[in-house]
Amino acid sequence: MDHDLSLSQAARMVGVPRKLLQQRIQAGELSTFEGHLRMSELLKLYPDTAPDNSGMLEKVKRIQAAAGRKQPGDLGRDPDHLAAQVQRLKIEVSMLNDQLLSYEQLSDEMAERLVALQESCDKKQSMILGTLIGWYMHQVKLREPHA
């Protein structure tokens, strides 16, 4: 199978300086495509190169195969990893529940303070605050979870 190699990869594979490959490209002895050399082109000038023995292509194949197996969001199948993820999520849910409770208490206190303020206002201010309290209570009701 013909592989594309970067100039650096090709130089390491055949054991020559990268600059030498660049000179051979400029001299027209090697052709490139989008900055990469095809393995077949490299083997024309360096037939003694044993790409299978270099280990580099095998390493690239292993990396590509591993990357192909992983799906976005894949947690893997390692039980320890999954247990750690579950524990982290339990802690996160607990913290969010505490935060939600805090906001619910703040909302209740706000409603109580608005009603107390309304009681100490004149008639016009009381009507304005009544409208605000009605709107606020409606908004709170809309945000309640549906059981």
N, CA, C and O atoms as a GROMACS GRO file, in nm:
protein
  588
    1MET      N    1   0.084  -0.118   0.000
    1MET     CA    2   0.000   0.000   0.000
    1MET      C    3   0.089   0.124   0.000
    1MET      O    4   0.186   0.131   0.075
    2ASP      N    5   0.055   0.221  -0.083
    2ASP     CA    6   0.132   0.344  -0.095
    2ASP      C    7   0.086   0.444   0.011
    2ASP      O    8  -0.033   0.471   0.023
    3HIS      N    9   0.181   0.498   0.087
    3HIS     CA   10   0.149   0.592   0.194
    3HIS      C   11   0.208   0.729   0.163
    3HIS      O   12   0.312   0.739   0.099
    4ASP      N   13   0.141   0.833   0.210
    4ASP     CA   14   0.197   0.968   0.203
    4ASP      C   15   0.283   0.989   0.326
    4ASP      O   16   0.244   0.954   0.438
    5LEU      N   17   0.398   1.048   0.304
    5LEU     CA   18   0.489   1.076   0.415
    5LEU      C   19   0.528   1.223   0.412
    5LEU      O   20   0.542   1.283   0.305
    6SER      N   21   0.543   1.281   0.530
    6SER     CA   22   0.598   1.416   0.534
    6SER      C   23   0.745   1.405   0.497
    6SER      O   24   0.803   1.296   0.500
    7LEU      N   25   0.805   1.516   0.464
    7LEU     CA   26   0.947   1.516   0.429
    7LEU      C   27   1.032   1.466   0.546
    7LEU      O   28   1.128   1.391   0.526
    8SER      N   29   0.996   1.507   0.666
    8SER     CA   30   1.070   1.464   0.785
    8SER      C   31   1.056   1.314   0.806
    8SER      O   32   1.155   1.247   0.838
    9GLN      N   33   0.936   1.261   0.789
    9GLN     CA   34   0.914   1.117   0.805
    9GLN      C   35   0.996   1.039   0.702
    9GLN      O   36   1.061   0.940   0.734
   10ALA      N   37   0.992   1.086   0.578
   10ALA     CA   38   1.066   1.019   0.471
   10ALA      C   39   1.216   1.022   0.498
   10ALA      O   40   1.284   0.921   0.479
   11ALA      N   41   1.266   1.135   0.543
   11ALA     CA   42   1.410   1.146   0.573
   11ALA      C   43   1.450   1.050   0.684
   11ALA      O   44   1.554   0.984   0.675
   12ARG      N   45   1.369   1.043   0.789
   12ARG     CA   46   1.400   0.950   0.898
   12ARG      C   47   1.396   0.805   0.849
   12ARG      O   48   1.478   0.723   0.888
   13MET      N   49   1.300   0.776   0.763
   13MET     CA   50   1.284   0.640   0.715
   13MET      C   51   1.405   0.593   0.635
   13MET      O   52   1.451   0.480   0.651
   14VAL      N   53   1.456   0.680   0.550
   14VAL     CA   54   1.569   0.638   0.466
   14VAL      C   55   1.703   0.673   0.529
   14VAL      O   56   1.807   0.633   0.478
   15GLY      N   57   1.701   0.745   0.637
   15GLY     CA   58   1.824   0.775   0.710
   15GLY      C   59   1.909   0.882   0.646
   15GLY      O   60   2.032   0.876   0.651
   16VAL      N   61   1.845   0.982   0.585
   16VAL     CA   62   1.920   1.093   0.525
   16VAL      C   63   1.866   1.225   0.582
   16VAL      O   64   1.756   1.229   0.635
   17PRO      N   65   1.945   1.332   0.571
   17PRO     CA   66   1.896   1.462   0.617
   17PRO      C   67   1.778   1.509   0.532
   17PRO      O   68   1.772   1.485   0.411
   18ARG      N   69   1.688   1.576   0.595
   18ARG     CA   70   1.570   1.632   0.527
   18ARG      C   71   1.613   1.723   0.412
   18ARG      O   72   1.550   1.725   0.306
   19LYS      N   73   1.720   1.797   0.434
   19LYS     CA   74   1.770   1.891   0.332
   19LYS      C   75   1.808   1.818   0.204
   19LYS      O   76   1.787   1.870   0.094
   20LEU      N   77   1.863   1.698   0.218
   20LEU     CA   78   1.901   1.619   0.100
   20LEU      C   79   1.776   1.582   0.018
   20LEU      O   80   1.779   1.588  -0.105
   21LEU      N   81   1.668   1.545   0.087
   21LEU     CA   82   1.545   1.515   0.014
   21LEU      C   83   1.490   1.640  -0.055
   21LEU      O   84   1.440   1.632  -0.167
   22GLN      N   85   1.500   1.754   0.012
   22GLN     CA   86   1.456   1.880  -0.050
   22GLN      C   87   1.536   1.909  -0.177
   22GLN      O   88   1.480   1.953  -0.277
   23GLN      N   89   1.666   1.884  -0.172
   23GLN     CA   90   1.750   1.906  -0.289
   23GLN      C   91   1.710   1.812  -0.402
   23GLN      O   92   1.710   1.852  -0.519
   24ARG      N   93   1.678   1.690  -0.371
   24ARG     CA   94   1.639   1.593  -0.473
   24ARG      C   95   1.504   1.629  -0.534
   24ARG      O   96   1.479   1.602  -0.651
   25ILE      N   97   1.417   1.689  -0.453
   25ILE     CA   98   1.287   1.736  -0.504
   25ILE      C   99   1.310   1.852  -0.600
   25ILE      O  100   1.252   1.857  -0.709
   26GLN      N  101   1.396   1.945  -0.559
   26GLN     CA  102   1.426   2.061  -0.644
   26GLN      C  103   1.493   2.019  -0.773
   26GLN      O  104   1.473   2.082  -0.877
   27ALA      N  105   1.572   1.914  -0.768
   27ALA     CA  106   1.641   1.864  -0.888
   27ALA      C  107   1.546   1.782  -0.976
   27ALA      O  108   1.584   1.743  -1.087
   28GLY      N  109   1.424   1.756  -0.928
   28GLY     CA  110   1.328   1.680  -1.006
   28GLY      C  111   1.342   1.530  -0.993
   28GLY      O  112   1.279   1.454  -1.067
   29GLU      N  113   1.425   1.486  -0.901
   29GLU     CA  114   1.444   1.342  -0.882
   29GLU      C  115   1.330   1.280  -0.801
   29GLU      O  116   1.303   1.160  -0.811
   30LEU      N  117   1.264   1.360  -0.722
   30LEU     CA  118   1.151   1.317  -0.640
   30LEU      C  119   1.035   1.412  -0.666
   30LEU      O  120   1.055   1.532  -0.680
   31SER      N  121   0.914   1.358  -0.671
   31SER     CA  122   0.798   1.447  -0.685
   31SER      C  123   0.714   1.440  -0.557
   31SER      O  124   0.707   1.338  -0.489
   32THR      N  125   0.653   1.552  -0.527
   32THR     CA  126   0.570   1.561  -0.407
   32THR      C  127   0.428   1.601  -0.447
   32THR      O  128   0.404   1.648  -0.558
   33PHE      N  129   0.338   1.580  -0.355
   33PHE     CA  130   0.201   1.625  -0.373
   33PHE      C  131   0.158   1.688  -0.241
   33PHE      O  132   0.152   1.621  -0.138
   34GLU      N  133   0.127   1.817  -0.247
   34GLU     CA  134   0.087   1.894  -0.131
   34GLU      C  135   0.186   1.879  -0.016
   34GLU      O  136   0.148   1.866   0.101
   35GLY      N  137   0.314   1.881  -0.051
   35GLY     CA  138   0.419   1.877   0.050
   35GLY      C  139   0.452   1.739   0.104
   35GLY      O  140   0.534   1.726   0.195
   36HIS      N  141   0.389   1.636   0.051
   36HIS     CA  142   0.413   1.500   0.098
   36HIS      C  143   0.472   1.414  -0.013
   36HIS      O  144   0.447   1.436  -0.132
   37LEU      N  145   0.550   1.317   0.028
   37LEU     CA  146   0.609   1.220  -0.064
   37LEU      C  147   0.529   1.091  -0.057
   37LEU      O  148   0.486   1.049   0.050
   38ARG      N  149   0.510   1.029  -0.171
   38ARG     CA  150   0.448   0.897  -0.173
   38ARG      C  151   0.559   0.796  -0.144
   38ARG      O  152   0.673   0.814  -0.185
   39MET      N  153   0.524   0.691  -0.075
   39MET     CA  154   0.621   0.586  -0.043
   39MET      C  155   0.681   0.529  -0.170
   39MET      O  156   0.801   0.500  -0.175
   40SER      N  157   0.599   0.512  -0.274
   40SER     CA  158   0.649   0.456  -0.400
   40SER      C  159   0.757   0.545  -0.462
   40SER      O  160   0.854   0.495  -0.518
   41GLU      N  161   0.740   0.678  -0.452
   41GLU     CA  162   0.841   0.772  -0.503
   41GLU      C  163   0.971   0.757  -0.426
   41GLU      O  164   1.079   0.757  -0.485
   42LEU      N  165   0.960   0.746  -0.296
   42LEU     CA  166   1.078   0.734  -0.211
   42LEU      C  167   1.154   0.604  -0.242
   42LEU      O  168   1.276   0.603  -0.246
   43LEU      N  169   1.080   0.496  -0.264
   43LEU     CA  170   1.143   0.367  -0.291
   43LEU      C  171   1.213   0.363  -0.426
   43LEU      O  172   1.302   0.280  -0.446
   44LYS      N  173   1.176   0.452  -0.519
   44LYS     CA  174   1.245   0.458  -0.649
   44LYS      C  175   1.390   0.501  -0.630
   44LYS      O  176   1.480   0.447  -0.693
   45LEU      N  177   1.411   0.599  -0.541
   45LEU     CA  178   1.547   0.648  -0.516
   45LEU      C  179   1.618   0.570  -0.407
   45LEU      O  180   1.741   0.561  -0.406
   46TYR      N  181   1.543   0.514  -0.316
   46TYR     CA  182   1.602   0.441  -0.203
   46TYR      C  183   1.538   0.303  -0.195
   46TYR      O  184   1.460   0.276  -0.104
   47PRO      N  185   1.571   0.215  -0.291
   47PRO     CA  186   1.506   0.084  -0.297
   47PRO      C  187   1.540  -0.006  -0.178
   47PRO      O  188   1.466  -0.101  -0.150
   48ASP      N  189   1.649   0.022  -0.110
   48ASP     CA  190   1.688  -0.063   0.004
   48ASP      C  191   1.610  -0.029   0.131
   48ASP      O  192   1.625  -0.095   0.234
   49THR      N  193   1.527   0.073   0.123
   49THR     CA  194   1.449   0.112   0.240
   49THR      C  195   1.347   0.003   0.270
   49THR      O  196   1.276  -0.043   0.181
   50ALA      N  197   1.342  -0.036   0.394
   50ALA     CA  198   1.245  -0.138   0.436
   50ALA      C  199   1.141  -0.070   0.523
   50ALA      O  200   1.158  -0.062   0.645
   51PRO      N  201   1.034  -0.021   0.462
   51PRO     CA  202   0.935   0.054   0.540
   51PRO      C  203   0.871  -0.027   0.651
   51PRO      O  204   0.835   0.027   0.755
   52ASP      N  205   0.856  -0.157   0.630
   52ASP     CA  206   0.795  -0.239   0.733
   52ASP      C  207   0.887  -0.257   0.853
   52ASP      O  208   0.840  -0.276   0.965
   53ASN      N  209   1.018  -0.250   0.830
   53ASN     CA  210   1.113  -0.268   0.939
   53ASN      C  211   1.136  -0.139   1.018
   53ASN      O  212   1.191  -0.143   1.128
   54SER      N  213   1.096  -0.026   0.964
   54SER     CA  214   1.124   0.100   1.031
   54SER      C  215   1.038   0.119   1.155
   54SER      O  216   1.078   0.189   1.248
   55GLY      N  217   0.923   0.057   1.156
   55GLY     CA  218   0.833   0.071   1.270
   55GLY      C  219   0.748   0.197   1.266
   55GLY      O  220   0.645   0.204   1.333
   56MET      N  221   0.789   0.295   1.190
   56MET     CA  222   0.717   0.422   1.186
   56MET      C  223   0.578   0.404   1.125
   56MET      O  224   0.480   0.453   1.181
   57LEU      N  225   0.569   0.336   1.014
   57LEU     CA  226   0.439   0.318   0.951
   57LEU      C  227   0.347   0.235   1.039
   57LEU      O  228   0.227   0.262   1.048
   58GLU      N  229   0.404   0.136   1.103
   58GLU     CA  230   0.324   0.055   1.194
   58GLU      C  231   0.270   0.140   1.309
   58GLU      O  232   0.155   0.125   1.351
   59LYS      N  233   0.353   0.229   1.360
   59LYS     CA  234   0.311   0.319   1.468
   59LYS      C  235   0.198   0.410   1.419
   59LYS      O  236   0.099   0.429   1.490
   60VAL      N  237   0.212   0.465   1.300
   60VAL     CA  238   0.108   0.552   1.243
   60VAL      C  239  -0.021   0.473   1.226
   60VAL      O  240  -0.129   0.523   1.258
   61LYS      N  241  -0.011   0.350   1.177
   61LYS     CA  242  -0.130   0.267   1.158
   61LYS      C  243  -0.199   0.241   1.291
   61LYS      O  244  -0.322   0.245   1.300
   62ARG      N  245  -0.120   0.213   1.397
   62ARG     CA  246  -0.179   0.187   1.530
   62ARG      C  247  -0.250   0.311   1.582
   62ARG      O  248  -0.359   0.302   1.638
   63ILE      N  249  -0.189   0.428   1.564
   63ILE     CA  250  -0.250   0.553   1.610
   63ILE      C  251  -0.380   0.578   1.534
   63ILE      O  252  -0.480   0.616   1.594
   64GLN      N  253  -0.377   0.558   1.402
   64GLN     CA  254  -0.497   0.580   1.321
   64GLN      C  255  -0.607   0.482   1.360
   64GLN      O  256  -0.724   0.520   1.368
   65ALA      N  257  -0.570   0.357   1.383
   65ALA     CA  258  -0.670   0.257   1.421
   65ALA      C  259  -0.731   0.291   1.557
   65ALA      O  260  -0.852   0.280   1.575
   66ALA      N  261  -0.648   0.333   1.651
   66ALA     CA  262  -0.698   0.370   1.784
   66ALA      C  263  -0.790   0.492   1.775
   66ALA      O  264  -0.893   0.497   1.842
   67ALA      N  265  -0.753   0.587   1.692
   67ALA     CA  266  -0.835   0.707   1.676
   67ALA      C  267  -0.968   0.672   1.610
   67ALA      O  268  -1.070   0.731   1.641
   68GLY      N  269  -0.966   0.577   1.520
   68GLY     CA  270  -1.088   0.537   1.451
   68GLY      C  271  -1.186   0.465   1.542
   68GLY      O  272  -1.307   0.472   1.520
   69ARG      N  273  -1.135   0.396   1.644
   69ARG     CA  274  -1.223   0.324   1.737
   69ARG      C  275  -1.293   0.418   1.834
   69ARG      O  276  -1.403   0.388   1.881
   70LYS      N  277  -1.230   0.530   1.864
   70LYS     CA  278  -1.287   0.621   1.962
   70LYS      C  279  -1.394   0.707   1.898
   70LYS      O  280  -1.374   0.764   1.791
   71GLN      N  281  -1.506   0.716   1.964
   71GLN     CA  282  -1.615   0.800   1.918
   71GLN      C  283  -1.621   0.922   2.009
   71GLN      O  284  -1.587   0.912   2.127
   72PRO      N  285  -1.665   1.038   1.957
   72PRO     CA  286  -1.678   1.155   2.043
   72PRO      C  287  -1.770   1.123   2.160
   72PRO      O  288  -1.879   1.068   2.143
   73GLY      N  289  -1.725   1.157   2.279
   73GLY     CA  290  -1.805   1.133   2.398
   73GLY      C  291  -1.794   0.992   2.451
   73GLY      O  292  -1.859   0.957   2.550
   74ASP      N  293  -1.710   0.908   2.387
   74ASP     CA  294  -1.694   0.770   2.430
   74ASP      C  295  -1.618   0.767   2.562
   74ASP      O  296  -1.506   0.817   2.571
   75LEU      N  297  -1.678   0.709   2.664
   75LEU     CA  298  -1.614   0.701   2.795
   75LEU      C  299  -1.524   0.578   2.806
   75LEU      O  300  -1.448   0.566   2.902
   76GLY      N  301  -1.533   0.491   2.713
   76GLY     CA  302  -1.454   0.370   2.720
   76GLY      C  303  -1.527   0.265   2.803
   76GLY      O  304  -1.640   0.288   2.848
   77ARG      N  305  -1.464   0.152   2.823
   77ARG     CA  306  -1.529   0.043   2.894
   77ARG      C  307  -1.457   0.011   3.025
   77ARG      O  308  -1.491  -0.088   3.091
   78ASP      N  309  -1.361   0.090   3.063
   78ASP     CA  310  -1.285   0.066   3.184
   78ASP      C  311  -1.374   0.091   3.306
   78ASP      O  312  -1.418   0.203   3.327
   79PRO      N  313  -1.400  -0.012   3.386
   79PRO     CA  314  -1.489   0.005   3.502
   79PRO      C  315  -1.441   0.111   3.602
   79PRO      O  316  -1.522   0.184   3.658
   80ASP      N  317  -1.311   0.118   3.624
   80ASP     CA  318  -1.259   0.219   3.716
   80ASP      C  319  -1.284   0.359   3.664
   80ASP      O  320  -1.320   0.450   3.740
   81HIS      N  321  -1.266   0.377   3.533
   81HIS     CA  322  -1.291   0.508   3.472
   81HIS      C  323  -1.439   0.544   3.484
   81HIS      O  324  -1.474   0.657   3.518
   82LEU      N  325  -1.524   0.447   3.455
   82LEU     CA  326  -1.668   0.471   3.464
   82LEU      C  327  -1.710   0.500   3.608
   82LEU      O  328  -1.793   0.589   3.631
   83ALA      N  329  -1.656   0.428   3.703
   83ALA     CA  330  -1.689   0.452   3.844
   83ALA      C  331  -1.645   0.592   3.886
   83ALA      O  332  -1.716   0.660   3.960
   84ALA      N  333  -1.529   0.634   3.841
   84ALA     CA  334  -1.480   0.769   3.873
   84ALA      C  335  -1.572   0.875   3.810
   84ALA      O  336  -1.600   0.977   3.872
   85GLN      N  337  -1.617   0.849   3.688
   85GLN     CA  338  -1.708   0.942   3.621
   85GLN      C  339  -1.840   0.952   3.697
   85GLN      O  340  -1.893   1.061   3.717
   86VAL      N  341  -1.893   0.837   3.740
   86VAL     CA  342  -2.019   0.835   3.815
   86VAL      C  343  -2.002   0.912   3.945
   86VAL      O  344  -2.089   0.991   3.982
   87GLN      N  345  -1.892   0.890   4.015
   87GLN     CA  346  -1.867   0.961   4.141
   87GLN      C  347  -1.858   1.111   4.118
   87GLN      O  348  -1.913   1.190   4.195
   88ARG      N  349  -1.787   1.153   4.012
   88ARG     CA  350  -1.775   1.295   3.980
   88ARG      C  351  -1.911   1.355   3.950
   88ARG      O  352  -1.942   1.467   3.993
   89LEU      N  353  -1.994   1.281   3.876
   89LEU     CA  354  -2.127   1.331   3.842
   89LEU      C  355  -2.218   1.338   3.964
   89LEU      O  356  -2.300   1.429   3.975
   90LYS      N  357  -2.203   1.243   4.057
   90LYS     CA  358  -2.282   1.249   4.182
   90LYS      C  359  -2.248   1.375   4.260
   90LYS      O  360  -2.336   1.443   4.312
   91ILE      N  361  -2.120   1.406   4.268
   91ILE     CA  362  -2.076   1.527   4.340
   91ILE      C  363  -2.130   1.651   4.270
   91ILE      O  364  -2.177   1.744   4.336
   92GLU      N  365  -2.124   1.652   4.139
   92GLU     CA  366  -2.173   1.767   4.062
   92GLU      C  367  -2.324   1.785   4.081
   92GLU      O  368  -2.371   1.898   4.098
   93VAL      N  369  -2.400   1.676   4.078
   93VAL     CA  370  -2.544   1.684   4.100
   93VAL      C  371  -2.575   1.734   4.240
   93VAL      O  372  -2.665   1.817   4.259
   94SER      N  373  -2.501   1.687   4.338
   94SER     CA  374  -2.520   1.732   4.476
   94SER      C  375  -2.495   1.882   4.488
   94SER      O  376  -2.571   1.953   4.554
   95MET      N  377  -2.388   1.930   4.426
   95MET     CA  378  -2.357   2.073   4.431
   95MET      C  379  -2.466   2.154   4.361
   95MET      O  380  -2.504   2.261   4.410
   96LEU      N  381  -2.515   2.106   4.249
   96LEU     CA  382  -2.621   2.176   4.176
   96LEU      C  383  -2.751   2.177   4.257
   96LEU      O  384  -2.824   2.276   4.256
   97ASN      N  385  -2.781   2.067   4.326
   97ASN     CA  386  -2.900   2.064   4.411
   97ASN      C  387  -2.889   2.165   4.525
   97ASN      O  388  -2.986   2.233   4.557
   98ASP      N  389  -2.770   2.175   4.586
   98ASP     CA  390  -2.748   2.275   4.691
   98ASP      C  391  -2.767   2.416   4.637
   98ASP      O  392  -2.828   2.501   4.702
   99GLN      N  393  -2.714   2.440   4.518
   99GLN     CA  394  -2.728   2.572   4.456
   99GLN      C  395  -2.875   2.602   4.424
   99GLN      O  396  -2.921   2.715   4.445
  100LEU      N  397  -2.948   2.504   4.375
  100LEU     CA  398  -3.089   2.520   4.345
  100LEU      C  399  -3.168   2.553   4.472
  100LEU      O  400  -3.252   2.643   4.472
  101LEU      N  401  -3.141   2.481   4.579
  101LEU     CA  402  -3.208   2.507   4.707
  101LEU      C  403  -3.181   2.649   4.754
  101LEU      O  404  -3.270   2.718   4.803
  102SER      N  405  -3.056   2.693   4.739
  102SER     CA  406  -3.019   2.829   4.778
  102SER      C  407  -3.098   2.933   4.698
  102SER      O  408  -3.146   3.032   4.754
  103TYR      N  409  -3.113   2.911   4.568
  103TYR     CA  410  -3.189   3.005   4.485
  103TYR      C  411  -3.339   3.000   4.519
  103TYR      O  412  -3.406   3.103   4.513
  104GLU      N  413  -3.390   2.883   4.553
  104GLU     CA  414  -3.531   2.874   4.593
  104GLU      C  415  -3.555   2.952   4.722
  104GLU      O  416  -3.656   3.021   4.735
  105GLN      N  417  -3.462   2.941   4.816
  105GLN     CA  418  -3.474   3.017   4.941
  105GLN      C  419  -3.465   3.167   4.915
  105GLN      O  420  -3.539   3.245   4.974
  106LEU      N  421  -3.375   3.207   4.828
  106LEU     CA  422  -3.363   3.348   4.792
  106LEU      C  423  -3.491   3.399   4.728
  106LEU      O  424  -3.536   3.510   4.758
  107SER      N  425  -3.549   3.319   4.642
  107SER     CA  426  -3.674   3.358   4.576
  107SER      C  427  -3.787   3.376   4.677
  107SER      O  428  -3.862   3.473   4.671
  108ASP      N  429  -3.799   3.282   4.770
  108ASP     CA  430  -3.903   3.292   4.875
  108ASP      C  431  -3.883   3.417   4.960
  108ASP      O  432  -3.978   3.489   4.991
  109GLU      N  433  -3.757   3.443   4.997
  109GLU     CA  434  -3.728   3.562   5.078
  109GLU      C  435  -3.759   3.690   5.001
  109GLU      O  436  -3.809   3.786   5.059
  110MET      N  437  -3.730   3.692   4.873
  110MET     CA  438  -3.759   3.809   4.790
  110MET      C  439  -3.909   3.835   4.787
  110MET      O  440  -3.952   3.949   4.801
  111ALA      N  441  -3.987   3.729   4.768
  111ALA     CA  442  -4.133   3.745   4.766
  111ALA      C  443  -4.184   3.799   4.900
  111ALA      O  444  -4.269   3.888   4.901
  112GLU      N  445  -4.134   3.746   5.010
  112GLU     CA  446  -4.175   3.794   5.143
  112GLU      C  447  -4.141   3.941   5.163
  112GLU      O  448  -4.221   4.018   5.216
  113ARG      N  449  -4.024   3.980   5.120
  113ARG     CA  450  -3.981   4.120   5.137
  113ARG      C  451  -4.064   4.215   5.050
  113ARG      O  452  -4.096   4.326   5.091
  114LEU      N  453  -4.098   4.171   4.929
  114LEU     CA  454  -4.181   4.254   4.842
  114LEU      C  455  -4.319   4.275   4.903
  114LEU      O  456  -4.372   4.386   4.901
  115VAL      N  457  -4.378   4.168   4.959
  115VAL     CA  458  -4.510   4.178   5.022
  115VAL      C  459  -4.503   4.271   5.144
  115VAL      O  460  -4.591   4.355   5.164
  116ALA      N  461  -4.398   4.256   5.226
  116ALA     CA  462  -4.381   4.344   5.343
  116ALA      C  463  -4.365   4.489   5.299
  116ALA      O  464  -4.419   4.579   5.363
  117LEU      N  465  -4.291   4.513   5.193
  117LEU     CA  466  -4.272   4.648   5.142
  117LEU      C  467  -4.404   4.704   5.090
  117LEU      O  468  -4.434   4.822   5.109
  118GLN      N  469  -4.482   4.621   5.026
  118GLN     CA  470  -4.611   4.665   4.972
  118GLN      C  471  -4.704   4.712   5.085
  118GLN      O  472  -4.780   4.807   5.066
  119GLU      N  473  -4.698   4.647   5.199
  119GLU     CA  474  -4.784   4.682   5.312
  119GLU      C  475  -4.750   4.819   5.371
  119GLU      O  476  -4.834   4.882   5.434
  120SER      N  477  -4.626   4.864   5.350
  120SER     CA  478  -4.586   4.992   5.407
  120SER      C  479  -4.592   5.107   5.306
  120SER      O  480  -4.546   5.217   5.335
  121CYS      N  481  -4.647   5.082   5.190
  121CYS     CA  482  -4.652   5.184   5.084
  121CYS      C  483  -4.789   5.250   5.078
  121CYS      O  484  -4.888   5.198   5.131
  122ASP      N  485  -4.794   5.367   5.012
  122ASP     CA  486  -4.924   5.430   4.987
  122ASP      C  487  -4.996   5.349   4.879
  122ASP      O  488  -4.939   5.256   4.822
  123LYS      N  489  -5.120   5.386   4.850
  123LYS     CA  490  -5.206   5.310   4.760
  123LYS      C  491  -5.146   5.294   4.620
  123LYS      O  492  -5.148   5.184   4.564
  124LYS      N  493  -5.093   5.403   4.562
  124LYS     CA  494  -5.037   5.398   4.426
  124LYS      C  495  -4.914   5.308   4.421
  124LYS      O  496  -4.901   5.224   4.332
  125GLN      N  497  -4.823   5.325   4.517
  125GLN     CA  498  -4.703   5.242   4.523
  125GLN      C  499  -4.740   5.095   4.548
  125GLN      O  500  -4.678   5.004   4.493
  126SER      N  501  -4.843   5.074   4.632
  126SER     CA  502  -4.887   4.940   4.663
  126SER      C  503  -4.939   4.869   4.538
  126SER      O  504  -4.915   4.750   4.518
  127MET      N  505  -5.010   4.942   4.453
  127MET     CA  506  -5.060   4.884   4.328
  127MET      C  507  -4.945   4.849   4.235
  127MET      O  508  -4.945   4.743   4.172
  128ILE      N  509  -4.847   4.939   4.227
  128ILE     CA  510  -4.729   4.912   4.141
  128ILE      C  511  -4.655   4.789   4.191
  128ILE      O  512  -4.619   4.701   4.113
  129LEU      N  513  -4.632   4.784   4.324
  129LEU     CA  514  -4.563   4.667   4.381
  129LEU      C  515  -4.648   4.541   4.364
  129LEU      O  516  -4.593   4.433   4.344
  130GLY      N  517  -4.781   4.553   4.373
  130GLY     CA  518  -4.870   4.438   4.354
  130GLY      C  519  -4.853   4.380   4.215
  130GLY      O  520  -4.852   4.258   4.197
  131THR      N  521  -4.840   4.468   4.115
  131THR     CA  522  -4.816   4.423   3.977
  131THR      C  523  -4.682   4.350   3.967
  131THR      O  524  -4.672   4.245   3.903
  132LEU      N  525  -4.581   4.408   4.030
  132LEU     CA  526  -4.448   4.345   4.029
  132LEU      C  527  -4.451   4.210   4.099
  132LEU      O  528  -4.394   4.112   4.050
  133ILE      N  529  -4.518   4.204   4.215
  133ILE     CA  530  -4.526   4.077   4.289
  133ILE      C  531  -4.601   3.972   4.207
  133ILE      O  532  -4.559   3.856   4.202
  134GLY      N  533  -4.711   4.012   4.143
  134GLY     CA  534  -4.786   3.918   4.060
  134GLY      C  535  -4.701   3.863   3.947
  134GLY      O  536  -4.702   3.743   3.920
  135TRP      N  537  -4.628   3.953   3.880
  135TRP     CA  538  -4.540   3.908   3.771
  135TRP      C  539  -4.433   3.812   3.824
  135TRP      O  540  -4.407   3.708   3.764
  136TYR      N  541  -4.372   3.849   3.938
  136TYR     CA  542  -4.265   3.769   3.997
  136TYR      C  543  -4.316   3.629   4.033
  136TYR      O  544  -4.251   3.529   4.002
  137MET      N  545  -4.430   3.622   4.098
  137MET     CA  546  -4.485   3.492   4.139
  137MET      C  547  -4.520   3.406   4.016
  137MET      O  548  -4.501   3.284   4.016
  138HIS      N  549  -4.571   3.471   3.912
  138HIS     CA  550  -4.602   3.399   3.788
  138HIS      C  551  -4.474   3.341   3.726
  138HIS      O  552  -4.473   3.227   3.680
  139GLN      N  553  -4.368   3.420   3.726
  139GLN     CA  554  -4.240   3.373   3.670
  139GLN      C  555  -4.184   3.257   3.751
  139GLN      O  556  -4.130   3.162   3.694
  140VAL      N  557  -4.196   3.263   3.883
  140VAL     CA  558  -4.149   3.153   3.969
  140VAL      C  559  -4.228   3.028   3.937
  140VAL      O  560  -4.171   2.919   3.926
  141LYS      N  561  -4.359   3.042   3.923
  141LYS     CA  562  -4.447   2.927   3.895
  141LYS      C  563  -4.410   2.863   3.760
  141LYS      O  564  -4.407   2.740   3.747
  142LEU      N  565  -4.382   2.947   3.660
  142LEU     CA  566  -4.344   2.894   3.529
  142LEU      C  567  -4.216   2.811   3.535
  142LEU      O  568  -4.197   2.719   3.455
  143ARG      N  569  -4.129   2.842   3.628
  143ARG     CA  570  -4.000   2.774   3.637
  143ARG      C  571  -4.001   2.652   3.728
  143ARG      O  572  -3.899   2.583   3.741
  144GLU      N  573  -4.113   2.625   3.792
  144GLU     CA  574  -4.122   2.507   3.879
  144GLU      C  575  -4.119   2.383   3.793
  144GLU      O  576  -4.179   2.380   3.685
  145PRO      N  577  -4.049   2.280   3.840
  145PRO     CA  578  -4.047   2.154   3.762
  145PRO      C  579  -4.186   2.090   3.761
  145PRO      O  580  -4.259   2.094   3.860
  146HIS      N  581  -4.219   2.032   3.649
  146HIS     CA  582  -4.346   1.965   3.636
  146HIS      C  583  -4.331   1.821   3.684
  146HIS      O  584  -4.246   1.747   3.634
  147ALA      N  585  -4.412   1.782   3.779
  147ALA     CA  586  -4.401   1.648   3.837
  147ALA      C  587  -4.476   1.546   3.758
  147ALA      O  588  -4.476   1.428   3.794
   0.00000   0.00000   0.00000
